[in-house]
Amino acid sequence: MSQSLIKNIGLLVTNNPSLGKTELGLIENAALLIEHGKVSWVGASESAPTSEKTTDAAGKAVIPGFVDSHNHLIFAKDRAAEFAARMKGESYSAGGIATTVEATRAASDDDLLSNATRLVHEGLHSGTTTVETKSGYGLTVKDEVRSLHIAKQLTDETTFLGAHVVPSEYKGKADEYVDLICEQMITQVKPYAKWIDVFCDKGAFTTDQARKILLAGKVAGLLPRLHANQLEQGDGIALGVELGAASVDHISHFNQNDIELLKKSKTVATFLPGAEFSTRSNYPDARKILDAGITVAIASDCNPGSSYTTNMGFVIALAVRDMFFTPEQALWSATKGGALALQRDDVGHLSVGSRADFVILKESSYIHLAYRPGVNLVDEVWQHGKRI
């Protein structure tokens, strides 16, 4: 029998209120038993069962592995020069994506896989044990298929984002490109994609175009999610709720009607504070969403143009400092919230039967993730019950 016991945990975050205090299900002086890659027992360290192998957490905090539910990892080259120009005062628009599309189309499969693998490993070592990634830098049938084929080698949470922007060869012919997505791309990417997404915003796709694409995806068996209201107030959130999207992401702009719609739905509201940081945009005040009782996630949005980070600890710090999350809300949103945004019940928490994905921090409290921004606070990362 494969067993490991983590004992002498100063503060264990389970995200299961029935196991401990607050919504985080906090247990002090805790222990965690792992068998065959899953949690088999949780409780007080003094009551822990015996085990073949034991790890002493030495009073440190243990949290669920981060569930990073929004990323764009299949790309070639960076856009550092664009970032530098933006910091000089130039504004962000979706047009910058075309630069990465050109580079990605020219890159080999091996180069794309190598770069994406590097980023997944980078995130893993900072505590991300479940990651989603999208296509969206190919924008031809061939390149979208190969992007998702590569992504599928790294995660089961793969999203078809052929509707990222209208590619240059379809300039002025957006509806023709939408037809290409609906009539050809969706069928051919289906073996490699779980989700379908659309960038429904200024400079990308209209609400009607997004609806057509998402409905076609649903007919093919893909599950909808949506980039919504990043650049301006629009109908993206309403569309996501209408179509039963698992999550509406970015939502940098929202109004009271959006809040009311989300309250009545199962759609998760996902904030991406790295995008505001990297584009020097105004941060949304998440308190209005949080106070309404809406399920919230936060994610890194790792991409080469507007949020080139894989570090969820940094994202937590931004959410607390600039979006008015409490440290507790931010950690929950980066773990359990991310899991709900991916409609997963096996990750994002540490309960009997859950996957044994967790992080041993160097500190005694999760609060340090926001309190000490920019500091590597990860002592150990465990994935599927094994120390990486």
C-alpha positions as CSV (number, residue, x, y, z in Angstrom):
1,M,0.0,0.0,0.0
2,S,1.4,3.5,-1.0
3,Q,0.9,5.7,2.0
4,S,2.4,9.1,3.1
5,L,1.5,11.0,6.3
6,I,2.0,14.8,6.5
7,K,2.1,15.6,10.2
8,N,2.7,18.6,12.4
9,I,1.0,21.0,10.0
10,G,0.7,24.3,11.8
11,L,-2.4,25.4,9.8
12,L,-4.1,23.3,7.2
13,V,-6.4,24.9,4.6
14,T,-8.9,22.2,3.5
15,N,-11.5,24.5,1.8
16,N,-14.1,22.2,3.5
17,P,-16.0,24.2,6.1
18,S,-17.3,20.9,7.7
19,L,-13.7,20.0,8.6
20,G,-12.6,23.2,10.3
21,K,-13.1,27.0,10.8
22,T,-14.3,29.5,8.2
23,E,-14.9,28.9,4.6
24,L,-11.3,27.7,4.3
25,G,-12.0,24.8,6.7
26,L,-8.9,25.7,8.8
27,I,-7.4,23.0,11.1
28,E,-4.6,23.9,13.5
29,N,-2.0,21.3,14.4
30,A,-3.2,19.1,11.6
31,A,-2.2,16.0,9.7
32,L,-3.0,14.6,6.2
33,L,-2.8,11.0,5.1
34,I,-2.3,10.1,1.5
35,E,-3.0,6.8,-0.2
36,H,-2.7,6.1,-3.9
37,G,-2.5,9.7,-4.8
38,K,-5.6,10.8,-2.9
39,V,-6.4,12.1,0.6
40,S,-7.6,9.3,2.8
41,W,-7.7,11.0,6.2
42,V,-7.7,14.6,7.6
43,G,-7.6,15.6,11.2
44,A,-5.6,16.6,14.3
45,S,-2.0,15.6,14.2
46,E,-2.2,14.0,17.6
47,S,-4.9,11.6,16.2
48,A,-3.1,10.7,13.0
49,P,-2.9,7.1,11.9
50,T,0.4,5.4,11.4
51,S,1.9,5.4,7.9
52,E,4.7,3.8,5.9
53,K,6.2,7.2,5.2
54,T,6.0,10.4,7.2
55,T,6.8,14.0,6.4
56,D,7.1,16.5,9.2
57,A,5.7,19.9,8.2
58,A,7.3,21.5,11.3
59,G,4.5,23.9,12.0
60,K,4.2,25.3,8.5
61,A,1.0,26.0,6.6
62,V,-0.4,23.6,4.0
63,I,-2.8,24.7,1.3
64,P,-4.5,23.0,-1.6
65,G,-2.5,23.3,-4.9
66,F,-3.5,26.3,-6.9
67,V,-6.0,25.7,-9.7
68,D,-5.1,28.1,-12.5
69,S,-8.2,28.1,-14.7
70,H,-7.2,30.6,-17.4
71,N,-4.0,30.6,-19.5
72,H,-2.7,30.9,-23.0
73,L,0.5,28.8,-23.0
74,I,0.7,27.6,-26.7
75,F,2.7,30.4,-28.3
76,A,6.1,31.3,-29.7
77,K,8.3,34.3,-28.7
78,D,7.5,37.0,-26.2
79,R,6.3,40.6,-26.5
80,A,8.7,42.3,-24.1
81,A,9.1,45.3,-26.4
82,E,5.3,45.8,-26.5
83,F,5.3,45.7,-22.7
84,A,8.0,48.3,-22.5
85,A,6.2,50.5,-25.0
86,R,3.0,50.2,-23.0
87,M,4.8,51.3,-19.8
88,K,5.7,54.4,-21.7
89,G,2.0,55.2,-22.1
90,E,0.8,53.3,-25.1
91,S,-2.7,51.6,-24.6
92,Y,-3.4,47.9,-24.8
93,S,-5.7,46.6,-27.6
94,A,-6.4,43.1,-28.9
95,G,-4.4,43.9,-32.0
96,G,-1.1,42.9,-30.3
97,I,-2.2,39.3,-30.5
98,A,-1.5,39.3,-34.2
99,T,2.3,39.5,-33.4
100,T,2.1,36.2,-31.5
101,V,-0.1,34.6,-34.1
102,E,2.6,35.2,-36.8
103,A,5.4,33.8,-34.5
104,T,3.3,30.8,-33.5
105,R,2.4,29.8,-37.0
106,A,6.1,29.9,-37.9
107,A,7.2,27.8,-34.9
108,S,7.7,24.1,-34.9
109,D,5.7,21.7,-32.8
110,D,8.7,20.9,-30.7
111,D,9.4,24.6,-30.0
112,L,5.8,25.2,-29.0
113,L,5.7,22.1,-26.7
114,S,9.0,23.0,-25.1
115,N,7.9,26.5,-24.3
116,A,4.5,25.4,-22.9
117,T,6.2,22.7,-20.9
118,R,8.6,25.2,-19.4
119,L,5.7,27.4,-18.3
120,V,3.7,24.5,-16.8
121,H,6.7,23.4,-14.8
122,E,7.4,27.0,-13.8
123,G,3.8,27.3,-12.4
124,L,4.0,23.8,-10.8
125,H,7.1,24.9,-8.8
126,S,5.2,27.9,-7.5
127,G,2.3,25.8,-6.4
128,T,0.0,25.4,-9.4
129,T,-1.0,21.7,-9.6
130,T,-4.0,22.0,-12.0
131,V,-3.7,24.2,-15.1
132,E,-6.0,25.1,-18.0
133,T,-4.6,26.3,-21.3
134,K,-6.1,27.6,-24.5
135,S,-5.3,27.7,-28.2
136,G,-5.8,31.0,-30.0
137,Y,-2.5,31.9,-31.5
138,G,-2.9,29.7,-34.6
139,L,-6.2,30.9,-36.1
140,T,-6.1,28.5,-39.0
141,V,-7.7,25.0,-38.9
142,K,-4.2,23.4,-39.0
143,D,-2.6,25.6,-36.4
144,E,-5.5,25.5,-34.0
145,V,-5.6,21.7,-34.2
146,R,-1.8,21.4,-33.6
147,S,-2.0,23.9,-30.7
148,L,-4.6,21.8,-28.9
149,H,-2.8,18.6,-29.7
150,I,0.3,20.0,-28.0
151,A,-1.8,21.4,-25.1
152,K,-3.4,18.0,-24.6
153,Q,0.0,16.5,-23.8
154,L,0.3,18.9,-20.8
155,T,-3.3,19.0,-19.3
156,D,-6.8,17.7,-19.7
157,E,-8.1,21.2,-19.3
158,T,-7.8,22.3,-22.9
159,T,-9.8,25.1,-24.4
160,F,-10.4,25.9,-28.1
161,L,-10.0,29.7,-28.6
162,G,-10.1,30.0,-32.4
163,A,-12.2,33.1,-31.7
164,H,-9.3,35.0,-30.1
165,V,-9.2,37.7,-32.7
166,V,-10.0,37.9,-36.4
167,P,-6.7,37.0,-38.2
168,S,-5.2,39.4,-40.7
169,E,-6.2,37.4,-43.7
170,Y,-9.8,37.8,-42.8
171,K,-9.6,41.6,-42.1
172,G,-13.0,43.0,-43.0
173,K,-14.5,39.5,-43.3
174,A,-15.1,38.6,-39.7
175,D,-18.3,36.8,-40.4
176,E,-16.5,34.5,-42.9
177,Y,-14.0,33.7,-40.2
178,V,-16.8,32.9,-37.8
179,D,-18.2,30.5,-40.4
180,L,-14.8,28.8,-40.7
181,I,-14.7,28.3,-36.9
182,C,-18.2,26.9,-36.8
183,E,-18.1,24.8,-40.0
184,Q,-14.5,23.4,-39.9
185,M,-12.4,24.3,-36.9
186,I,-14.8,23.0,-34.2
187,T,-15.1,19.6,-35.8
188,Q,-11.4,19.1,-36.2
189,V,-10.3,20.4,-32.8
190,K,-12.9,18.4,-30.9
191,P,-10.7,15.4,-30.2
192,Y,-8.2,17.6,-28.3
193,A,-10.5,20.2,-26.6
194,K,-12.8,20.1,-23.6
195,W,-13.8,23.7,-23.6
196,I,-14.7,26.4,-26.1
197,D,-14.0,30.1,-25.5
198,V,-14.5,33.4,-27.4
199,F,-12.9,36.8,-26.8
200,C,-16.1,38.8,-26.7
201,D,-14.9,42.4,-26.5
202,K,-13.9,45.5,-28.4
203,G,-11.5,44.7,-31.3
204,A,-12.4,41.0,-31.1
205,F,-15.8,39.4,-31.6
206,T,-19.3,40.8,-31.2
207,T,-22.0,39.3,-28.9
208,D,-23.8,37.8,-31.8
209,Q,-20.7,36.3,-33.3
210,A,-19.7,34.9,-29.9
211,R,-23.2,33.4,-29.4
212,K,-23.0,31.7,-32.8
213,I,-19.6,30.2,-32.1
214,L,-20.4,29.0,-28.5
215,L,-23.7,27.4,-29.6
216,A,-21.8,25.6,-32.4
217,G,-19.3,24.4,-29.9
218,K,-22.0,23.2,-27.5
219,V,-23.7,21.2,-30.3
220,A,-20.3,19.5,-30.9
221,G,-20.0,18.7,-27.2
222,L,-17.6,21.4,-26.1
223,L,-18.3,23.2,-22.9
224,P,-18.6,27.0,-23.0
225,R,-16.5,29.7,-21.2
226,L,-16.0,33.3,-22.2
227,H,-13.6,36.2,-22.2
228,A,-16.0,39.0,-21.2
229,N,-15.9,42.7,-20.6
230,Q,-12.1,43.1,-20.3
231,L,-11.8,46.3,-22.4
232,E,-15.2,47.9,-22.0
233,Q,-18.7,47.3,-20.6
234,G,-20.6,45.0,-22.8
235,D,-22.9,42.0,-23.0
236,G,-20.3,39.4,-22.4
237,I,-21.3,38.5,-18.9
238,A,-25.0,38.3,-19.9
239,L,-24.1,36.1,-22.8
240,G,-22.1,33.8,-20.6
241,V,-25.0,33.4,-18.2
242,E,-27.5,32.9,-21.1
243,L,-25.4,30.0,-22.5
244,G,-24.6,28.4,-19.1
245,A,-20.9,29.1,-19.4
246,A,-18.7,27.6,-16.7
247,S,-17.0,30.9,-16.2
248,V,-16.8,34.5,-17.5
249,D,-13.3,35.7,-17.4
250,H,-11.6,39.1,-17.0
251,I,-14.9,41.0,-16.2
252,S,-12.9,44.2,-15.6
253,H,-16.2,46.0,-16.4
254,F,-19.5,45.0,-15.0
255,N,-22.8,46.7,-13.9
256,Q,-25.6,45.9,-11.4
257,N,-27.5,43.9,-14.1
258,D,-24.4,41.7,-14.6
259,I,-24.3,41.1,-10.8
260,E,-27.9,40.2,-10.7
261,L,-27.5,37.8,-13.6
262,L,-24.5,36.1,-12.1
263,K,-26.3,35.7,-8.7
264,K,-29.0,33.7,-10.3
265,S,-26.6,31.5,-12.3
266,K,-23.9,28.8,-11.7
267,T,-21.4,30.8,-13.8
268,V,-18.2,31.6,-12.0
269,A,-16.8,35.1,-12.1
270,T,-13.1,34.9,-12.8
271,F,-10.8,37.9,-12.2
272,L,-7.4,38.1,-13.9
273,P,-5.5,40.8,-12.0
274,G,-2.2,40.1,-13.8
275,A,-3.8,41.6,-16.9
276,E,-4.6,44.9,-15.2
277,F,-1.1,44.9,-13.7
278,S,0.7,44.3,-17.0
279,T,-1.5,46.7,-19.1
280,R,-1.6,49.4,-16.4
281,S,-5.4,49.3,-16.6
282,N,-7.8,50.1,-13.8
283,Y,-8.5,47.2,-11.4
284,P,-12.1,46.3,-11.0
285,D,-13.5,46.5,-7.4
286,A,-14.3,42.8,-6.8
287,R,-16.1,43.6,-3.5
288,K,-19.4,44.2,-5.4
289,I,-19.2,40.6,-6.8
290,L,-17.9,39.0,-3.6
291,D,-20.5,40.7,-1.4
292,A,-23.3,39.5,-3.7
293,G,-22.3,35.9,-2.9
294,I,-21.2,35.1,-6.5
295,T,-18.7,32.3,-6.9
296,V,-15.3,33.8,-7.7
297,A,-12.1,32.5,-9.1
298,I,-8.8,34.2,-9.8
299,A,-6.3,33.0,-12.4
300,S,-2.9,34.0,-13.8
301,D,-3.9,34.5,-17.5
302,C,-0.4,33.6,-18.5
303,N,0.2,34.9,-22.0
304,P,3.0,36.8,-23.8
305,G,1.2,40.0,-24.3
306,S,-0.8,41.1,-21.3
307,S,0.0,38.9,-18.3
308,Y,3.3,37.0,-18.6
309,T,3.3,35.3,-15.2
310,T,2.6,31.8,-14.0
311,N,2.8,32.7,-10.3
312,M,-0.5,32.4,-8.5
313,G,1.0,33.7,-5.2
314,F,1.6,37.0,-7.1
315,V,-1.9,36.9,-8.4
316,I,-3.2,36.5,-4.9
317,A,-1.2,39.5,-3.7
318,L,-2.6,41.6,-6.6
319,A,-6.2,40.5,-5.8
320,V,-5.8,41.5,-2.2
321,R,-4.0,44.8,-2.7
322,D,-5.8,46.1,-5.8
323,M,-9.1,44.3,-6.1
324,F,-10.0,44.4,-2.4
325,F,-10.1,40.7,-1.8
326,T,-9.4,39.5,1.7
327,P,-6.4,37.1,1.9
328,E,-9.0,34.4,2.7
329,Q,-11.1,35.2,-0.3
330,A,-8.1,35.3,-2.6
331,L,-6.7,31.9,-1.5
332,W,-10.2,30.3,-1.8
333,S,-10.6,31.8,-5.3
334,A,-7.2,30.6,-6.4
335,T,-8.0,27.0,-5.3
336,K,-11.6,26.0,-4.8
337,G,-12.9,28.9,-7.0
338,G,-10.6,27.8,-9.9
339,A,-11.7,24.2,-9.5
340,L,-15.4,25.3,-9.8
341,A,-14.5,27.4,-12.8
342,L,-13.3,24.2,-14.4
343,Q,-16.3,22.2,-13.0
344,R,-13.9,20.0,-11.0
345,D,-14.7,18.5,-7.6
346,D,-11.5,16.5,-7.2
347,V,-9.1,19.4,-6.8
348,G,-9.0,22.8,-5.1
349,H,-9.7,21.2,-1.6
350,L,-8.2,18.7,0.8
351,S,-10.9,16.3,1.9
352,V,-11.2,12.5,1.9
353,G,-11.3,11.4,-1.7
354,S,-9.8,14.5,-3.2
355,R,-6.6,14.4,-5.2
356,A,-3.6,14.9,-3.0
357,D,-2.4,18.1,-4.6
358,F,-1.0,20.5,-2.0
359,V,1.7,23.0,-1.1
360,I,3.7,23.2,2.1
361,L,4.5,26.9,2.6
362,K,7.6,28.2,4.3
363,E,5.5,30.2,6.6
364,S,2.9,29.4,9.3
365,S,0.0,31.1,7.6
366,Y,-1.5,31.5,4.1
367,I,-1.8,35.2,4.8
368,H,1.9,35.6,3.9
369,L,1.0,34.9,0.3
370,A,-0.4,38.4,0.1
371,Y,1.7,39.9,3.0
372,R,5.0,39.0,1.4
373,P,4.5,39.6,-2.3
374,G,7.3,38.6,-4.7
375,V,8.8,36.2,-2.2
376,N,9.1,32.5,-2.9
377,L,7.0,31.0,-0.1
378,V,6.7,27.5,-1.5
379,D,8.7,24.9,0.5
380,E,7.3,21.8,-1.2
381,V,4.7,20.9,-3.9
382,W,2.9,17.6,-3.9
383,Q,0.9,16.5,-6.9
384,H,-1.1,13.2,-7.1
385,G,0.3,12.4,-3.7
386,K,4.0,12.7,-4.7
387,R,6.5,15.3,-3.8
388,I,7.7,17.0,-7.0
